[in-house]
Amino acid sequence: MGRLIGRKLFQALVVMLLVTTSTFFLIHIAPGDPFMPDLSVSGVSAERTDQIRRNFGLDRPIYVQYGAYLKNVASGNLGLSFRSYRPVSEIIIERLPNTIVLTSLALIMDFAIGILIGTWQAWKRGSAGDRFLTVATLTLHSTPVFWFGFMLILAFSVSLRILPGSGVVTIGIYDSLTPLGQLWDRIKHLILPVSTLALIGAGSTARFQRAAMLDTLSQDFIKSARARGLSECTVIFRHALRNSLLPTITLLGLSLPVLLSGSVLVETVFSWPGIGALTVDSVQSRDYMVVTAIGLVSAVMVLAGNLVADILYSVADPRARRKP
């Protein structure tokens, strides 16, 4: 287990370096200037604009800027935002908890629903319910996440008016609520964005779990369990489900990048103040430091999730620990 963690941490460092490098150069070579759109409108002179660029080191060659950035990152300094003139680390720390809450709840809901549906489909293979859920999960898997989010807003926020369609809390009344009321207010604001991410992901998870479960049910040890007279529920949930979860654990690590990319759209649709919405704002304003830092933080989150998935796989399947 120690060798596994050590190997994964080394790979993580390499991946983080590659992500940081690619993000840094891509955002710098993109057309546009991080200062001219705003400063020209406000009447700031060209000389003052050039001075600001020199203050941020943007007048130096890009490879010099890159070397300086890596040195600062190694010392824990993510730079200063061009837009707000605040430390990038402070901005990300403010937004990161919202994204973590959103993606964590969506991931749990995604796999809970997907595993349950996929297992039931494999158990009832060929039934009318299986055929209906196959169409439903394929439809969810094929639906664009932003469109699905808009549909939920139209249904539950605009038409039925039972759930808020934007924000984290209800502005104007949140501070006057009791602690329990504030908790419920936050939960109501979470329901739609979490459901958007989770249900789209659950469609893919269910299809993956169904295939893995069907493969497991064809194995000899399942036939032996049935031959011993065990009930079908025992065979399915005690023997087949555990073994079919091994491929799904691998899917867990692969789902994190999809969730993070989906959160960019979901946070924008629902005005959720997280890393995703910050990414959109920073790209539009060409805030180089913030965009590069978000790429680095997202890579860390994905790598941490993949490490957890690898550890869970090793715990579930001891044979994986003996692989070189």
Beta strands, then each sheet from edge to edge (+ up, - down):
end
